[in-house]
Amino acid sequence: MSDYILTYTKKKFFLLDPNIEDIDILDIAHALSLKTRANGHFKHFYSVAQHSINCYKEAQARKSSERVQLGCLLHDASESYISDINRPVKKHLHAYFSIEKQLQQQIYKKFGLADLTQDEIQQVSDIDDALLYYEFKELMEYEVFEKQPSIYSTPEIREMNFRRVEKEFLSTFNKLMGMDSAYSCIGIDVCNGKWVVVYISNKGFDVKKYGTIDEICRDYPNCNTYIIDIPIGLPESNKDIRPDSLVKKLLGRKGSSIFDAPCRQAIYAANKGEAREQNIKVMGKSLSEQSIGIAKAIKQVDEFLKNNPEWNNKLIESHPEFCFMKFNKDIPIYENKKTIDGQKQRLDILRQYYPHSDAVIEKFLSDVPYRKKTDDVIDALCLAIMGKEIKNKGLKTVPENSVQDSKGLIMQMVYAE
């Protein structure tokens, strides 16, 4: 590997002779979200990607053109391939400057910025310096310039989960590239041992029932988001913190709609009695009938992710009632989802975000005419629409700084504001 690096998307990237076709925004967003500013000397983790997003927002606040905004977002993109070197050292490495310049030019060319004018380049540089000053002042209590630059935005410099920053970087890029309207999102809800799946995209929608998660992912391999109403990431001791209790508190008296996830030992138990015994032993409490009822579905997802690790953090968890609350200005929907009034309230909300919501339900009923129960498909549709909002606005999680279980699965519920 002396002539190339292997990127996040498994591309062989030749640093000294970069091929423009190998430049991938997924590699850039992922790598920059994991690279620290100030060589890691800030008081908490603060990534190059977060800095780049703040530069983009500053350009927005200054009413700069979208070309300058995109230039701000991508101005450090070369660092995703060759890393960065501190300014005092960099000025002595003339070969590095040449390599960096060539690579950055290729990245700008790839994304339509090859003809940035000197004035536009200067705007990007001024914004970069303004954020540098602000970051050092806030995170190091140190002023890097004698004269304080003007700043028009309020940069987000608190510590943030790198996955959330990566998602925001990508959604910002898509918006600036005019791809904000293109989306494909999956919502999945469990239903009597089967899975109700709603697929929505800018080109249409579909709704189906499946027997296994594997079949769903095989039929829809390349969507922007896959959100499922089933626990992902399982506790194996009472020290493992899942998001269930946190989301219950946010939902108030509607929190009873969220069942406590069983421990991993319980879902692999031979029967209900053993499952309850295992949960008492590990977690100090028994399992409700509702939790027992979805144990097989939880086990299927857990086994799927174990056998298909590339879907880890691609198939992600949320809860319909939590999403409805977010769609409804943080007010839970208290009406029972199985009643006509409860379903009407939920569809009234979903129509505001996806105008074809009624057509999705009608198709489901026409394909399964004997099944009049629509709460499961409404839940799956809600998750698909939340995926669309996440794709456009960026992903947020409960808890904000998610943790992994012993198998490396992230324990979180996702949403967008």
N, C-alpha and C positions, 0 to 999 in steps of 0.2 A: 504493500500500500504506500510505497514511497512517492508516487506521483499523484495520488488522489486521496480524498477522504470519502467515507461512506456516510451518506446523509440519513436523516430521520426516515425519509421515504425510500431508503435503500438504493439511492442513486450513487454511482461512482462519479464524484465531482473532482475534476482536474483543476486545481487552484491556479496554476501558472498559465493555463490555456483554457479558460472556462468556456464551455459550450452553452450558448444562450438557451438552448432547448432543455438543458438540465437544471436551469434555475426554476425553483418551485416555491411558491408562496407558503406552502405548508411547511417546508423545511425552514424557511426564514422565520415564520411566526413561532414555530416550536423552539428553535434554537435561541432566538432572542428572548423568549419568555423565561429561559433558564440561565441566561447570562446576566451577571451582576454589573451594575454601574459602579464606578469608583473602585474597581478592582476588588470589590467585596468589602470595602472599608466603611460603608454606611452602617448606621446602627441597626438596620434590619434589611431583610432581603428586598431589593428594589432592582427590577430587571431593565435591560435595555429596551425590551418591548414596551414596558410601562412608560419609560421615558419617551419612546417614540409616539405612543398614543397621546401623551401629554403635549408633545410638540404639535401633533395634528390638531388637538383641541385649541392650542394657543393660536395656530394659524386660522382656525375657524373664528376665534374671538376677534382676531385682527381683520376679519373679513377678507383674508387672502383668497386667491383663486383656488379652485379644486386641484389644479396642477401643483400649486405650492403645498396644499394640504397633503396630497399624496407624496410629494417630495419629502415633507416632514416625517410622514409615517415610515418612509423607506430610506431615510438618509443614513441610517446605520446598518442597513441590510447586509452590507459586505461582511460585517462582524459575525453574521451567522455562519459564515464559511471560514474566515481567517482569524476570528477573534479580534480583540483590540489590544493596543499597547498604550500605556500611559503617555500623555503628551510630552513630559520631559524626556522620555526615551525615544518616542516616535520621531521627534524632529532630527534625530541623528541617524535614522534608518531610512536612507533614501530609496533603497530597493523596495522596502515595505510600502512607501508612499506610491510607488509605481504600480505595484501589485494591487493595492487597495483601490487606486484610481481606476485601473482597467476593469476590475471586478464590479465596482460601483457603477461605472458607465454601462456595463453589460446589463446590470440589474435595472437601471433606469430605462435602457433601451427595451428590455423585455416588457416593461409595463408602461410604455408609451411616453417616457420622459426624456428621451435622448436629446431633444431640442430645448431643454431648459435654458432660458436666457441667463445672462450674468446677473440681471436684477432679481430673477426668481431664485437663483442659487444663493444670492446674498440674503434674500428674505429667509430662506431655510437656515442659513448660517446664523443669522441674528436670533432667530427663534431658538435654535439649538443652544446658543450661548445664554439666552435669557433663562432657559430651563436649567442649564448647568449651574448658574448663579443661585437660582431658587432652591434647587435640590441640595446644594452644599450648605446654604444658609439654614435650611430646615432640618437636614439630616446630619450635619456636621457642626452647625453653629459657626460657620466660617464663610467669609466673603471672598470669593475668588477674583473679583474685579474691584478696583477702587471705586468705580462708578456703578451704581445699581441700575441694571437695564429695566426698561418698562416691561411689565407683564400684565396681560389683559384677561387672563383666565384664572381659575383656581385649580392648580394641578392636583391630581390625586396621588399623594406620595405615601399613604399608609401601606403597610405590608399587605399584599394581596396574593391569593393562590395563583400559582403560575398558569394553571389550566384555564382559569377565568380570564387572565390577561391574554393568553394565547387566543381564546375564542373572540375576545373583544378586538384584538388586532386583526383577525381574519374577517370579522363582520364589518369593521371599518374599511378594510381594503376592498371588500366586495361592494360596499356602498359607493366608494370613490371610483371604482372601476365600472360602475353602472350595472353591476350584477345583483343588486339588492333585490330585484324582483324575481330572480330565478331561485327556486327553492324546491326541495322534495323532502317531506317529513313523514315519519311513521309514528303512530300512537298505538300502543298494545295494551289490552286489558284482558285479564283472565275471566273465563266464563264457563262454569260447569266442566272443568277439565280441558277445555279448548281455549283458543286465543282469538279474540276479536281484534282485527287489525284495520286501522284506517290509514290510508295513504293519501296525502294531499301534495300537490305541486302547483306551480304556476301554469301548468298545462292541463290539469284536471285532477281527478280523485278516483279512488277505488276503496271498497270495503269488502273484507273477506273474513272467513273463519279458518283457522289453521289448527292442526293437531300438535305441532311442535315449534319451538323457537327456531330450530335449525332450518325448517322449511321457510319460515318468514325471512330470515337473513339470506337464504339462498335466492329467494324470489326478488328481494329488494337489496342488492349488495352495495349500492352506491348513493344512499340518501344522505342529506345533510345531518339529520337527527333521527335517533331511534329512542323513544321514551316509553318506558314500561311501568305499569302499576304493579310492581312486585319487588320485594326487598332484594337488593344487590349489595353484597358485602355483609357477612354474617358474624355475629359475636361468637367467641369461643370461651369467653370469661366475662364476668360482670364489670371488668375494666374496659371492655370494648364498647365505645360509645357510637350508637347509630343515631340518625336524625329523628327517629320516631317521636321521642319525647319533646324535642324542640319544636317540631311542627305541630304537635298536639297543643302546645301552649299557644302558638300563634293562632290556631283555629278556635281557641276558647271552647265553648260548649259543643262545637262541631268536631272537636278533637277525638270524640269517641269513634269516628269513622275510620281512624287509623289504628290498625291492630299491631301489637308488639310483635316484632320479628322473632321467630324462634332462634335459638342458638343452632350452630351448624350440627352439633351432635344430635339434636332433636330431629332435624329433618331427614337424617339418615337412619333413624330408629326403625325398628321392624314393625311397630304398631303404635296406636295412640297412647296406650298406657306407658310404654317405654319412652315415647317422645316426651310426655309430661314429666316422667321421672328424670330424664336427662336434663330437661330445662330447669327443673327445681334444683338439681345438683349443680348445674353450671351457673345459672342466672339467679337462683334463689326464689323463683316464682314459677307457678304452673303456666299452662297455655290455655287460652280461650278456645272455644269451638271454632271461632272464625280463623284464628291463627292455625289451628290444626287443619282446617278445611283448605287452606292454601299451601300447606306444607309440600305437597307433591309438585305444585307449580314452582315453588321456591327452589326445590331440589333440581328440577329440570333446568332452570336458569343457571343455578350454581354449577351444575355439571357441564352445561353448554360453554360457560365462560372458562371453566377449567380446561376443556378440550379445544377451545378456540380463543386463545389469549389475545389474538388481534382484535377481538370485539370488546376487550376490557376498556372501559371508559368511552366506548362507542355506543354500546347498548347501555343506557343510563336510566336511573330511577327517578320517578316523581310520583305525586299522588293527585288524582283529579280534583278532590275537594280543596287541596292547597292551591292548585292552579286556578280553579274557579275564583277563589278568594283573591288571588293576584289580578285576575282579569276584572274583578269587581271592586277595584280600588281598596283592596285589603279588607273587604267586608265579606265574611263567610256567607254561603248560601245555606240557610237553616232549614228550608223546606226539604223534606225527604226526597231523595233522587228517584225513588220508585213511584212517586205519585205523579199525576198528570201536571199539577201545578209546579212541582219541583223540576220536572223535565222542561216545562215551558220556560221557567225562570232561567235555567241553564242554557237553553237554546237561544233565548233572547240575548244573553251575554255573548255567546259564541258567534252569532251573526255579525256582531260589531267587528269581529276580528277575521271572520271568514264567511263571506256572503253566501257560500254554497252549502252551508251547514244543513239546511233542510233537505237538500238533494241527497246528501250523504245518508241521512236517516231513511229517506224514501227508497234509495237503492238497497239498503240493508233489508228493509221490509219486503221489497219486491223479490229479492233473491231468497229470502227465508220467510215466505208468506205465513207460515204457521206460527212464527215467533213474534208475538206482539210486545215482548219485553225489550225496551230500547235503552235502558239505563247504561248497559255495558258499552253499547256503541257510542253513546253520548260521551262517556268517560274516555273512550279511545280517541274520539274526535278531539276532545279537549286537550289531550296529551299531544296529538299531532299539531294542533294549532299553537300550543305552547312551544313546540319545537320550532315552528316557523318564527315565532317571536324571538326565541333564543338565537336563531340563525341571523336575524336582522339586528337585534339589540345587544347581543352578548349574553353569555351564560352566567348566572349567579347560583350559589349553592347554600343549602342549610346542612351542616354548619358552614360558615364562610371558609374556614380552613379545614377542608375535609381530611379525614384520616383513612388509612387502609386497614383491611382486616388481615388475618394471618396469611391469606392466599394472594394478597396484593390487590384485592377488589376495593374500590373506593366506596365508602359508606356516606352517602349524601342523597339529598333530594334537590333536583334542579328546577330553575324557573327563570323568567325574565321579568324585569319591572315593566 
